[in-house]
Amino acid sequence: MRSLDVARDACERHHPGLVKSLADIPLTERETPGSPVIDLFRTHGGTGLLAPAAYGGHGVDALEAVRVTRAVGASSPSLGVAATMHNFTTAMLFALAADADRLTPSQIRELARIAPEGLLLASGWAEGRTEQNILSPSVVCAPVDGGFLVNGAKKPCSLSGSMSLLTASVSVPGENGSPTLAVLLIPADSPGITTHPFWSSPVLAAAQSEEVRLADVFVPDSLLIRTTADDPKRLDDLQAAAFVWFEMLVTSAYVGAASTLVELVLARGRGSVSDRAALGLHLENAVALTEGVARAVRDGLDGDEAVSAVLVARFAAQTAIALATDLAVELLGGIAFITAPEIAYLCSAVRPLGFHPPSRTSTADALVEYWAGGPLVLA
């Protein structure tokens, strides 16, 4: 399939041999706990995709990044999600590093290690709370001499078994004593960090999305990144960069998983030509949405406009790949569904896109207000 070939070519340029190495493992083994897919990602240079060339990385732009992510998601949905967590965090942090006064020298030194040393960054934003606002974490920092003691839990936290650094959203006391959002860079081997089982579903089980608990974990002042927005209800540069890169990449990972099913239908010539054309339209719609917004970000779209654009692309692509998946499974037929567990797995593996924050419901008011000319308020 042409769009998937384009994505695989992009992946081969930056991670030579990764797609083939993944294909050498049966899909049902790739996606199970203990799978080697994350190790393969690391050994094929995956950690440096969005690190700038000046820091030893590939320094790819947003369009190339969504294509690589689509290819990875097509080969292993679990790895697509796990890689997204590392890559969006890397992109967010290096976006801040472009401002000479935004990060501390200690933070820059940590970022400089990502590509050369193959460091994996786990993204600790979710906390396993129903209807959680991810901009209001319950993990707290108590100021102590030289830094903070961190307590709480992050779940699900992908890459929990392989992480080198945990990037965790936390609540810290602001200048007036009220809690404010910040992000910590926490070495994964810090005393007080433990990992516990959380992910019980077989779907995306190889992403290592378990619970990470923090009990009196000391983090020095120099590894805390504060938010800067004057209006606490508005996104600052850190939050906006996180939203933009996360939504682009995570959507592309699931578009990749759906692409594998569509490619199978086309290869087998299932259904009428009109059926296959309708199937392709659904999928290519999702591809165009993600690539279109990636081009806009590459060309300078930022701030509220970028956040709005990526949310529109994500929600529209979410609908398109659900339609594509349902039709693909129908066209492949009942016998294929019964005899090939990969088909049922891929059908299930695209559904979690709807569970990633923020949800359509939680953003409805904010988007309608923004489209009507108001500010974008996602709090």
N, C-alpha and C positions, 0 to 999 in steps of 0.2 A: 504494500500500500504506500502510495507516494509520500503522504505526510509523515508516515512512520519511518520510511526510508530516510527522509530529511532529518528526522530526529536522531535516528541511529547514526547517521553520518556525523552529526554534531557531537554525539557522545564519543564516537571513535576518535575524533580529532583531539579531544581533551583527556579521554580515559581509554587509551588504546587497549583493546582486548577485553574490556569489561563486559560488554553485551555477550560476547562469545563465552566467557567464563561463566556467566550466569546461565546461559542456555545449556551448558553442559550438565547442569543440575536439574533434575525433574522439578517442575513447578511445585508439586506438592511437597517436595523436600526443601525447596527454596524458601517456602513460606512458613515453615514450622519453627518453634523455639529451638535455639541452638544452631540455626542455619548459619552458613558462613558468609551470607551476602554482605553483611556490614564489613567484615574483614576484607572481602574482595573489593569493596568500595574504597577502603583505605589504601590497599596495596596498589590499586590502579589510579592513584592520584586524586581520588574524589574530594579530599578535604580542601584542596586548593582552588576549586573551580571559581569561586567568587572572591578570592583574595587577589588584590592587585599584583601585577607583575613585579612592582617594586618590593613586594613582600614575598616573592618567590612563588606566587600563584599564577593562575591562568588569566585572571582579570577579564573574564568574559562579560559581555553586556547582557542586558535583560533578555533580549530575544534569544541569544544563544543559550542562556541559562534555562529558559522554559523548554527549549527543544531538548537539551540534555536531560532535563528532568522527565520529560515525556517518554524518552527512550528508556530511562531507568525504571519508571513506573510500568511501562509495558513489559519489561523483563521480570520485574519483581515489584508488585504493589507495596509490599512491606518496605523494601529498600527505597522506593520512591518517597514514601512518607518519612522514613528515617533521614534520608539525604536532605529532604526539604527542611527538616528541623535544624540540621547543621548549616545548610547553605543560606537560609534566610537570616539566621543569626549572624553568620559571617558577613553577609551583605549589609545588614543593619549596622554592625559595629564599624565596618570600614567606611560606611557612609558618614558616621560621626567622626571618624578619624580624619576625614578630609578637612574638617575644621580644626585648625591648629590648636585652638584653646578648649576643645570639647572633651578630650580624653587626657588622662594623666600619662606620664611616661611609663608607669608600671602597666597600665592598660595597653599601651602601644606595644610594649615588650611582649605581652601575652599574645597579642594579635600577630606579631611578627613570627611567632613559633608555629602558627596553624599549618601553613603549607609545607615548610621545610621539615617539620617533625611529624606531620600527619596527625595533628590533634583533631579530635572530634568534639564538637560543641553540642551538648544537650540543651534543649530549650525548655526551661521550667517556667511556664506561664499558667497552664491549667492546674487546678487543684481538686478536681473531682467533685465539684459542688454543682448541683442542679441550678440552672439559670444564673450561673456565676458571671459577674462582670470581670473580665480578665484584667481590666485596668484598676481593679480594687482587690489586690491580693490579701490573703489572710496571713501569709508568712510574714513575720515581723522581725525587725532588727532592734536590738537594745544597744544603745551606745555604750562602749567601754573604752578604756584607755587604748588608743591607737586604732580603733576600728569598731566593729559591731559583733554581737553574738546573735546568730540567726536561728530561729526556731519555727518549725512548721513542716509541711509536706507538699510535694508536687506530684500530681498524678492525673492522667498518665504522663509519663516522661519518657519519650522515645530516646533510644541510645543509652538507656540507663545502665546497661551492662558493659558498654564500650566507651563511655564518655571520658574525655580528658579534662574538660572544663564543664561545669554546670553554670549556665547563664540563667539566673533566677530573678523573676520579678518579685519585689518585696515592698513592704510598707515601712517607711522610715519617718522619724519625726522631722517635720519641716521647721523653718525658722520661727514660726509662731507657735510651734508645738503640735500642730495638727498633722495627721499622717499624709505623706506624699508618696508617689510611686517612684521607685528606683529599680535599677538592674544591677545585680552583683555578678562578678566573674569569680567563680569559686572552684579552685582545683578539686578534681573529683576524689583525690586521696586525702582530703582534709579530714581530720578527726571529727567524728560526730555525724558523718554522712553514711547512711545505710540504704540499701535497696531491698524492697519487699514485693512479693507477688501482687499483681493487681489485674493484669489483662488476662481474662479467662476465655475470651473468644478465640477460635482458631483463625479468624480472619485478621490478617496483618500481624500475626503473632511473631514474625521474625523482626519486627521493628524494635523489639526490646522496650515496649511501652509499659513500664512497671511504676511502682511508687518509690519516690526518693524522699527519705525523711532526713530532716536536719535538726539535730539536737545540740544546742549551744555550739554551733559551728562558728569559729572565729574567722572573720574576713577583715583585712586591713582597710582603712579609709581609702587607700589608693586604688582599690578594686571595686569601688561603688560608683555607678553612673547615675546621676540624678536627672529627673525630668526638669524641663525649663519653662514650660508654658506659663504665661502670666495668668491665664484663665484655666483653672483646674479642670474644667469640663471640655477643654479643647485639646486636640492632639499636639504634642510638641514634636521636635525633629526625630527623637528616638522612637516614639510611638508610631509616627507616620511611616518612617522607614520600615519598622517591623510589620505593620499592616500591609504595606504595599508588596514587600518581597514575599511575605508568607502567603498571601492570597494568590499571587501569581504562580508561585512554585507549587503549592499544594494542589491547586486546581489542575496544573499540568500533569502532576503525578497521577491523578485519577483519570484524566483524559488518556494518558498512556495505557492504563489498565483496560479502559473501554476499547482503545484502539486494537488491542490484541484480539478481542472478540470479533470486532468488525473485520479485521484482516482475515480471520479464520473463515468467516462467511464468504468473503470475496474469493478467497483461494479455493473454496469448495463449490463456488457457484450456486449457493443455496437460494431458493426463492426465485421470483421473476426478476427481470432486469429492473422493473419499476420498484420492487421491494428493495433491491440492493442500492438503487439510486437514493431512495428515501433514507436508507440506513446511512449511506455516505454523507448525505446532507446534514443529518443530525450530528454526526461525529465531526465533520469538517467545520460546522458552525462552532463547535466547542474549540477546535484548533484555532480558528480565525479569531475568536474572542480573546483567547489567552495570548496569541501572538500579536494581536492588534494593540492590546494594552501594554505588552512588553515593549513594542516599538515606541509607543508614546513615552513610557518611562525612560527608555534609552535616549530619546530625543529631548528630555528635560522636563517632562511632566512631573510635578511634585506637589506636596502639601495636600490640602483637602481635595483638590481636583483629582490628584492621583489616587487617593484613598477611595473616593467615590467611584472612579473608573474601574479600579480593580474589584471592588465589591459588585458592581454591575456585571463585569465579566465573569466573576466567580459564580454568582447566582444564576445567570443565564446559561453558563456552561454546565452547571449542575443539572439543570433541567434537560439540556440537550444530551448529556451522556446517559442520563436515566432512560430517555427515550431510545437512544441508540442501543443500550444494553438490553432493554426489554425486547426490542425488535430482533437483535442479533440472536438472542437465546431462542426466540420463537422460530427464526429461520433455520437455525442449526438443527432443531427438531428434538423430539422427546428421547429418541434412542441415543443421540449424542449426549444429551443431558444426563441420561441414566448411566451411560458407560464411560463417560469422561469426566472425572471429578474436577478437572481444571475448569470446565465451563461453569459449573455451579459455583466454584470458588471465585472466579473472576466476576461473575454476576453479583456476588456478595461484596467483593472487594471494592467496587466503585461506590457503594452506598455510604460509607463513612464520611464522604465529602460533606454531606449535609449536617454532620455532627461537629465539624470544626468551627470554632468561634471566628467571627460573630455569626449568629444565626440570622436567617431572613427575618424572622419575627422580631428579634431584638433590634434590628437596624431599620425597620420599616419607618418609624417616625423620623429618624435622623435623615434618611435618604429623601423622603418626601419633603421635609423642611428644606434640605439643601437644594433639591431641584426647584423649589419655589423661590429660591434666592436667599435663604437664610444660611447660618453657619452649619457646619457639619459637627454635630455633638453626639459622640458615641458613648458617652459615660452612662 
